Amino acid sequence: MPALSKEEKLRLLTTMLESRHADLREQNLNRQGKGHFHVSGMGHEALAAISIQMEPDDYIVPYYRDRGLVLGRGMTTRACSGIFCQT
């Protein structure tokens, strides 16, 4: 496995932070009664690292804790919220 470039490391860190912050936002919305179901994905942000190593035509089958993985594959936070957090 080749070493990651500075740009790839920055993208990975940004994706991991975006995943964590989105999880915290959904958790807060659920506590306010604006959501009906939330399973935290905290601790699973590092799945974004897998997405960097995948080929463009590789398939993934995400579940609710795979936000970091799908964000790393190019999905937006808004799209993730529509799939994983139906409020």
N, C-alpha and C positions, 0 to 999 in steps of 0.2 A: 504494500500500500504506500503510495507516494505521500510525502509530507504535504500538509495543507499550506496554501499560500496565505499571506496576510489578509487578503480580501475574503478568502473562504473562511478563515477563522472569525473575521468580523461578522460575516453573514451568519455563521453558525451561532455565535453569541447573541446576535440580534434576534434570530429566530427563537432561541431558547428563552430570552427575556420576553418576547412577544407572547410566547406560549404561556409563561407563568403569569404575566399580567392579565391576559384574557381569562385565565382560570380564576384569578382573584376577583375580576369584575363579575364573572358569572356567579361566583360564590356569594358576593355581596348582593347581587340582584335576587338570588334565591332567599337570602336571609331577610330581605325586604318584602318577601311575598310576591315577587314579580316573576318567579320561576316555580316550576312544580317538581323538578328533579335535577340534581346535580351530583355527579361523582367526580371528585377532584382528580386531576391528572398530575398533581404536584409530584415531582420526583421522576417524571417520565419525559421531561423536556429534552434530555440527552438523545432521545430517539431522532432528533433532528440531524444528529451526526450520521445516522444510517442513511438518511435521504441524500446527503452529499456524496456518499459512496455508490449510490445506485445508478444504474444506467437509465437513460430517458424512457426506454420502453419496458422497464421493469414494472410489474404489477404490485400493488399493495392492497390489503384488505383492512382498512383502519377500523378501530373501535373507539369508544369514548375517551380513552386515555392516550390516543395517538395524535393529539393536536400538534405536537412538535414535529412528528413525522410528516403529516400532511402539509404543514406550513413550510417545511423544508422542501417539499415537492412543488411548491408554488401556489398552493391554495391560500386564499386570503382569510383573515380573522373573521370577517363578516360572513363569508361562506361557511366557515367552520361552525360559527354560532348557529347558523340556520340548520345545520345537520345535527350537531351534537347537543344543542341546547335550545329546544323548542320552547320559547317563552311566549 
